[in-house]
């Protein structure tokens, strides 16, 4: 081959390499911006429950379904929206509270919060008697300033106090809270090293309880600077705050850590790079869902939590997943099915 021909061939080959490299780089750059997530698959995964004759099955699954599809910019058709509202209405008890599903009769503050959260996303709060909801939440107030889980389990905990404050805020009932006493109760869960735990006094702090405490104190206007700084310091020692802690990271805790830092006005401490890398590792490419821990399969609940994490990082802005052209028909009314899951609202 003449020398000039070899030069032309070499230049041509080089140009192909440059073009290929540029194309690959452009694709990788696009992935880096949006993550390696197929949101259409995620939407399809969450819509699988639509084919069930007992859709939407239970309170938790209804909440996961509504949150996920709305966050993905995917339309919920009227028949499914009506089925969800009908289920929630049927789960309100005479005392104003809500149960998890039709197999249960004891209303709790946990599922009452879930009911209002779901109805709020559907702009359907007027579908239930919110005055009775407010009365139910207020009835769980204890002399120690905390709130109980249910009429049958009235012992105060930090978690149930958090849910009660959320419910009372949503129903315009914060005036029923003794703000100073409730704040003092919550402060009993604060740890010397910073952060809040699930038990009073000695014990270990965690992101979940730190978020719940920060939310309550913030909502009641009782978050002091010392508690705020100590909580931020504690979150910095967790895998979610930029440290190299060896504890196995958990998707729920990741969400609570982000929300806690937002409540504590420390958004600059959110380790976004770590969070995206961790969330990527939990993504199940086969069905578009997310697992709760590395090595675990996807569930509707953990998938909704994964989307909540991405939403907190503003990674879902502009996402719009088209709804399928034809949706499965609702065959029967919801049947009972008890589903007790960790609900990061």
C-alpha positions as CSV (number, residue, x, y, z in Angstrom):
1,X,0.0,0.0,0.0
2,X,1.4,3.4,-1.0
3,X,2.5,5.6,1.9
4,X,-0.1,8.3,1.2
5,X,-2.9,5.6,1.4
6,X,-1.6,4.3,4.7
7,X,-1.7,7.8,6.1
8,X,-5.3,8.3,4.9
9,X,-6.4,5.0,6.3
10,X,-4.7,5.8,9.6
11,X,-6.3,9.2,9.8
12,X,-9.7,7.6,9.0
13,X,-9.3,5.0,11.7
14,X,-8.2,7.7,14.2
15,X,-11.3,9.8,13.4
16,X,-13.5,6.7,14.0
17,X,-11.9,6.2,17.4
18,X,-12.4,9.9,18.3
19,X,-16.0,9.7,17.1
20,X,-16.7,6.5,19.0
21,X,-15.0,7.9,22.2
22,X,-17.0,11.1,21.9
23,X,-20.2,9.2,21.5
24,X,-19.5,6.9,24.5
25,X,-18.5,9.9,26.6
26,X,-21.7,11.7,25.6
27,X,-23.8,8.7,26.6
28,X,-22.0,8.3,29.9
29,X,-22.4,12.0,30.6
30,X,-26.1,11.6,30.1
31,X,-26.2,8.7,32.5
32,X,-24.3,10.6,35.1
33,X,-26.9,13.4,35.0
34,X,-29.9,11.2,35.2
35,X,-28.5,8.1,36.8
36,X,-28.6,4.6,35.3
37,X,-32.3,4.3,36.0
38,X,-35.0,3.2,33.5
39,X,-38.0,5.1,35.0
40,X,-40.4,3.6,32.5
41,X,-39.5,0.2,33.9
42,X,-39.9,1.5,37.4
43,X,-43.4,2.8,36.6
44,X,-44.3,-0.5,35.0
45,X,-43.1,-2.3,38.1
46,X,-45.2,-0.2,40.4
47,X,-48.3,-0.6,38.2
48,X,-48.1,-4.4,38.4
49,X,-50.4,-4.3,41.4
50,X,-53.1,-2.7,39.2
51,X,-53.9,-6.2,37.8
52,X,-54.9,-7.6,41.2
53,X,-58.6,-8.0,41.7
54,X,-58.2,-6.7,45.2
55,X,-56.3,-3.5,44.1
56,X,-55.0,-1.5,46.0
57,X,-54.8,-4.2,48.6
58,X,-53.8,-2.2,51.7
59,X,-52.9,1.2,53.0
60,X,-49.1,1.0,52.6
61,X,-49.2,-0.3,49.1
62,X,-51.7,2.4,48.1
63,X,-49.4,5.0,49.5
64,X,-46.4,3.5,47.7
65,X,-48.3,3.3,44.4
66,X,-49.6,6.9,44.5
67,X,-46.3,8.4,45.6
68,X,-44.3,6.6,43.0
69,X,-46.5,7.3,40.0
70,X,-47.0,10.9,40.9
71,X,-43.3,11.4,41.4
72,X,-42.6,9.8,38.0
73,X,-45.0,12.2,36.4
74,X,-47.2,9.3,35.4
75,X,-51.0,9.7,35.3
76,X,-53.2,7.6,37.6
77,X,-56.4,6.9,35.9
78,X,-59.8,7.7,37.5
79,X,-60.8,4.1,38.2
80,X,-57.6,3.4,40.2
81,X,-57.8,6.7,42.0
82,X,-61.4,6.1,43.0
83,X,-60.5,2.6,44.2
84,X,-57.7,4.0,46.4
85,X,-60.0,6.7,47.9
86,X,-62.8,4.1,48.4
87,X,-60.4,1.8,50.3
88,X,-59.1,4.6,52.5
89,X,-62.6,5.8,53.3
90,X,-63.5,2.2,54.3
91,X,-60.5,2.0,56.6
92,X,-61.6,5.0,58.7
93,X,-62.9,3.7,62.1
94,X,-65.7,5.3,64.3
95,X,-63.0,7.0,66.4
96,X,-61.7,8.8,63.4
97,X,-58.4,6.8,63.0
98,X,-57.4,4.4,60.2
99,X,-56.4,0.8,60.1
100,X,-53.9,-0.9,57.7
101,X,-56.5,-3.0,55.9
102,X,-60.0,-4.5,56.3
103,X,-58.7,-7.4,58.5
104,X,-57.9,-4.9,61.3
105,X,-60.2,-3.0,63.5
106,X,-57.8,-1.1,65.8
107,X,-56.9,2.3,64.4
108,X,-53.4,3.6,64.8
109,X,-51.6,6.9,64.4
110,X,-49.2,5.2,61.9
111,X,-51.9,4.3,59.3
112,X,-53.8,7.5,60.0
113,X,-50.8,9.4,58.9
114,X,-50.5,7.2,55.8
115,X,-54.1,7.7,55.0
116,X,-53.8,11.5,55.1
117,X,-50.5,11.4,53.2
118,X,-52.1,9.4,50.4
119,X,-55.3,11.5,50.2
120,X,-53.2,14.7,50.2
121,X,-51.3,13.5,47.2
122,X,-54.6,12.8,45.4
123,X,-56.0,16.2,46.5
124,X,-58.8,14.2,48.2
125,X,-58.6,15.2,51.8
126,X,-62.3,16.1,51.8
127,X,-63.1,12.4,51.1
128,X,-62.9,11.7,54.9
129,X,-63.9,13.4,58.1
130,X,-60.8,15.3,59.0
131,X,-62.4,16.7,62.2
132,X,-62.7,13.1,63.5
133,X,-59.1,12.4,62.4
134,X,-57.9,15.4,64.5
135,X,-59.9,14.2,67.5
136,X,-58.4,10.7,67.2
137,X,-54.8,12.1,67.1
138,X,-55.5,14.4,70.1
139,X,-57.0,11.4,72.1
140,X,-53.6,9.7,72.0
141,X,-51.9,12.6,73.9
142,X,-50.2,11.5,77.1
143,X,-49.4,13.5,80.3
144,X,-45.6,13.1,79.5
145,X,-46.1,15.2,76.3
146,X,-45.8,12.3,73.9
147,X,-48.4,10.5,71.9
148,X,-49.3,6.8,71.8
149,X,-49.8,4.4,68.9
150,X,-53.4,3.5,69.4
151,X,-56.2,3.5,72.0
152,X,-55.1,0.0,73.0
153,X,-51.4,0.9,73.0
154,X,-51.1,4.4,74.5
155,X,-47.5,4.4,75.6
156,X,-45.6,7.4,74.2
157,X,-42.7,6.8,71.8
158,X,-40.7,9.2,69.7
159,X,-42.0,7.6,66.5
160,X,-45.7,7.8,67.4
161,X,-45.3,11.4,68.7
162,X,-43.8,12.2,65.3
163,X,-46.8,10.7,63.4
164,X,-49.3,12.4,65.7
165,X,-47.7,15.8,65.1
166,X,-47.8,15.2,61.4
167,X,-51.5,14.3,61.5
168,X,-52.4,17.3,63.7
169,X,-50.5,19.6,61.4
170,X,-52.3,18.2,58.4
171,X,-55.7,18.6,60.1
172,X,-55.0,22.1,61.5
173,X,-54.7,20.8,65.1
174,X,-51.3,21.9,66.3
175,X,-53.0,24.1,68.8
176,X,-53.9,20.9,70.6
177,X,-50.3,20.1,71.2
178,X,-48.6,21.3,74.4
179,X,-45.6,22.5,72.5
180,X,-43.2,23.0,75.4
181,X,-44.1,19.7,77.0
182,X,-43.9,17.7,73.8
183,X,-40.6,19.3,72.9
184,X,-39.3,18.4,76.4
185,X,-40.4,14.8,75.9
186,X,-38.7,14.6,72.5
187,X,-35.5,16.0,74.0
188,X,-35.3,13.1,76.4
189,X,-34.3,10.9,73.4
190,X,-31.3,13.1,72.6
191,X,-27.8,11.5,73.0
192,X,-24.7,13.1,74.5
193,X,-22.8,12.4,71.3
194,X,-25.5,14.1,69.2
195,X,-28.6,12.9,67.4
196,X,-31.6,11.1,68.7
197,X,-32.4,7.4,69.4
198,X,-35.4,5.3,69.9
199,X,-35.0,5.0,73.7
200,X,-34.4,7.6,76.3
201,X,-31.1,8.1,78.1
202,X,-28.2,5.9,77.1
203,X,-28.4,4.2,73.7
204,X,-27.5,4.7,70.1
205,X,-28.6,7.5,67.9
206,X,-29.8,6.8,64.3
207,X,-30.8,8.8,61.3
208,X,-34.5,7.8,61.5
209,X,-35.1,9.0,65.0
210,X,-32.9,12.1,64.5
211,X,-35.1,13.1,61.6
212,X,-38.3,12.5,63.5
213,X,-37.1,14.5,66.5
214,X,-35.9,17.4,64.3
215,X,-39.2,17.4,62.5
216,X,-41.2,17.6,65.7
217,X,-39.0,20.2,67.3
218,X,-39.0,22.3,64.1
219,X,-42.7,22.1,63.6
220,X,-43.3,23.2,67.1
221,X,-40.7,26.0,66.9
222,X,-38.6,24.3,69.6
223,X,-35.4,23.3,67.9
224,X,-32.5,25.0,69.7
225,X,-29.1,25.7,68.1
226,X,-27.2,23.3,70.4
227,X,-29.4,20.3,69.5
228,X,-29.2,21.2,65.8
229,X,-25.4,21.4,65.8
230,X,-25.1,18.1,67.7
231,X,-27.5,16.3,65.4
232,X,-25.6,17.5,62.3
233,X,-22.4,16.4,63.9
234,X,-23.9,13.0,64.6
235,X,-25.2,12.5,61.0
236,X,-21.6,13.3,59.8
237,X,-20.5,10.1,61.6
238,X,-22.9,7.9,59.6
239,X,-22.3,6.4,56.1
240,X,-24.9,9.0,54.9
241,X,-23.0,12.0,56.1
242,X,-19.8,11.6,54.3
243,X,-18.0,9.4,56.8
244,X,-16.4,6.0,56.1
245,X,-18.4,4.2,58.7
246,X,-18.4,0.5,58.3
247,X,-22.1,0.0,59.1
248,X,-24.1,-1.5,56.3
249,X,-26.1,1.3,54.7
250,X,-29.9,1.0,54.6
251,X,-32.2,2.7,52.1
252,X,-34.6,3.9,54.7
253,X,-31.9,5.3,56.9
254,X,-30.4,7.1,53.8
255,X,-33.7,8.8,53.3
256,X,-34.0,9.8,56.9
257,X,-30.5,11.2,56.9
258,X,-31.2,13.5,54.0
259,X,-34.5,14.7,55.5
260,X,-32.9,15.2,58.8
261,X,-30.2,17.4,57.3
262,X,-32.9,19.4,55.6
263,X,-34.8,19.9,58.8
264,X,-31.6,20.9,60.5
265,X,-30.8,23.5,57.8
266,X,-27.6,21.7,56.8
267,X,-28.3,20.7,53.2
268,X,-24.6,21.4,52.4
269,X,-23.8,18.3,54.5
270,X,-25.7,15.9,52.2
271,X,-23.3,13.6,50.5
272,X,-24.9,13.6,47.1
273,X,-22.2,11.6,45.4
274,X,-22.3,8.8,48.0
275,X,-26.1,8.8,47.9
276,X,-26.4,8.4,44.2
277,X,-23.7,5.7,44.1
278,X,-25.5,3.8,46.9
279,X,-28.9,4.2,45.3
280,X,-27.5,2.9,42.0
281,X,-26.3,-0.2,43.8
282,X,-29.8,-0.9,45.0
283,X,-31.4,-0.5,41.6
284,X,-32.7,-3.8,40.0
285,X,-32.2,-3.4,36.3
286,X,-34.4,-6.4,35.5
287,X,-37.6,-4.8,36.7
288,X,-36.7,-1.2,37.5
289,X,-37.3,-1.5,41.2
290,X,-35.1,-0.8,44.2
291,X,-34.1,-3.1,47.0
292,X,-33.9,-2.0,50.7
293,X,-30.3,-3.3,51.1
294,X,-27.5,-4.4,48.8
295,X,-28.2,-7.9,47.6
296,X,-31.9,-7.8,48.2
297,X,-34.7,-7.9,45.6
298,X,-37.0,-5.0,44.9
299,X,-40.4,-4.5,46.5
300,X,-43.0,-1.8,46.0
301,X,-42.2,-0.3,49.4
302,X,-38.4,-0.1,48.9
303,X,-38.9,1.1,45.3
304,X,-41.1,4.0,46.6
305,X,-38.4,4.8,49.1
306,X,-35.7,4.8,46.4
307,X,-37.8,7.3,44.5
308,X,-38.2,9.4,47.6
309,X,-34.4,9.5,48.0
310,X,-34.0,10.6,44.4
311,X,-36.7,13.2,44.7
312,X,-35.0,14.7,47.8
313,X,-31.9,15.1,45.7
314,X,-34.0,16.8,42.9
315,X,-33.1,14.0,40.5
316,X,-36.7,13.4,39.3
317,X,-37.4,16.9,38.1
318,X,-38.7,16.8,34.5
319,X,-39.2,13.0,34.6
320,X,-42.4,12.1,32.8
321,X,-43.3,8.4,32.4
322,X,-46.3,7.9,30.2
323,X,-49.2,5.8,31.5
324,X,-50.0,2.7,29.6
325,X,-52.7,3.1,27.0
326,X,-55.0,0.5,28.6
327,X,-55.1,-0.1,32.3
328,X,-56.3,-3.3,34.0
329,X,-60.0,-3.1,35.2
330,X,-60.9,-3.3,38.8
331,X,-62.8,-6.5,39.4
332,X,-63.8,-6.6,43.0
333,X,-63.5,-4.4,46.1
334,X,-60.3,-4.6,48.1
335,X,-59.9,-7.8,50.2
336,X,-58.1,-7.9,53.6
337,X,-54.3,-8.2,53.6
338,X,-52.2,-7.1,56.5
339,X,-49.1,-5.2,55.4
340,X,-46.9,-3.7,58.1
341,X,-43.9,-2.0,56.7
342,X,-41.5,0.7,57.5
343,X,-43.1,3.8,56.1
344,X,-40.8,6.8,55.4
345,X,-43.3,9.6,55.0
